[in-house]
Amino acid sequence: MTLAEAFLKSKTEGVKITHRYFSPGEYIIVKGNQVETEEGYICGVDEFIIGRRYPAWETDWEIYKTTTTP
């Protein structure tokens, strides 16, 4: 999905999202005008996006799926 679609889905549904460039286990959650990382870091949406203003960041977003091991 696109960046806009992923951010809207995370913001409205509270789901974790990830990108193909993220490391395994890395995700973000959009809360209002803030982005929270899996480590608990918080920054503004604009601050998060400013370093990712390249075409490669516009697509390839998806819902983060937690993997568990038996």
N, C-alpha and C positions, 0 to 999 in steps of 0.2 A: 504494500500500500504506500501511498505518498506520505511525505512528512506531515502535510496538513491533515490528512485523514487519520494518521496515527495519533497525532497530538489531540485531535478532537475526540477520538475514541478513548484515549487515556483520560482526558479531562472529564468527559461526561460519564464514562463507565468505571473509572478507577482502575483500569487494567494496566499492567506493566507492558512496556513496549521495548523492542530491541531493534537493532540495525545489523545488517550483514557485516559491517566493519567493527562492531562491538566484539569484545572477547566473550567466550562462553561464560555464562553467569552474570553478564553485564546487562543492565536494563535501566530504564528510567520510568518515572510516573509523573504525569503532569497534574499539578494541583493548582487550579486557578491560574495565576500568572507566574508560577514557579515550577521548576523541574527538580525532582528529587531523585538522586541516584541510588543504586543498590547499597551503597556504602553510607547513605544518609546525608550526603552533601546536598545542599539546596542552593540554587541560583535562579535568577530570572530567566524566563523563556527567551527573551531577546539575547541575553548573555550566552545562553546555551547555543542558540542558533548562529550567532555571529561567527563563531569559528567553524561553522559547518555550512557555509554559503557556497557550496560547490554543487554542480549537477549530480554528482554521485550520491549526495545526501538527500536528494529530493525523492528518491524511490527506495525500494527494498527494505521498508519498515515492516515489522510484523508483531503480533502479540507474543510476548515472552511466555514460553512454556517451561515450567519447572520440571526438571528431570530428577527422578529419584532412583536410587539404587537399592536393590533388595538387601 
